[in-house]
Amino acid sequence: MVTRPDLAKELSRAAHEALGALSGLKSEAESFAKAKLEKLLADMKLVTQDEFDAVRAMAAKARSEQEALAARVRILEEKLGIAAPAETPKPARRKTAKTGMK
């Protein structure tokens, strides 16, 4: 016959094992969800923050270099007495056949 202290020990052991199993199940579910999310993001072809910051820095550098070169060209044109060409207008967008909109 099982005495009360033995029953309490058995119940305690069973509860401990159940908690261990649930903990393992939780970590397995988190790993599965993380893997699915990483695959989804990879399929979306998103860039990382580091890649985005690098391209932004390159664009800012190119912009500042272009502005500096434009200023130098203006100075040289003034020294040579050459009138700067008027800005060329941007071409109008063509209407699309499907929607008839620009």
Number of C-alpha atoms within 10 A of each C-alpha: 4 6 7 9 9 11 11 11 11 12 12 12 12 12 12 12 12 12 12 12 11 12 12 12 12 12 11 12 12 12 12 12 12 12 12 12 12 12 12 12 12 11 9 9 9 11 11 9 9 9 11 12 12 12 12 12 12 11 12 12 12 12 12 11 12 12 12 12 12 12 12 12 13 15 12 12 13 12 9 9 9 10 9 10 6 6 6 6 6 6 6 7 8 9 10 9 8 6 7 8 9 9
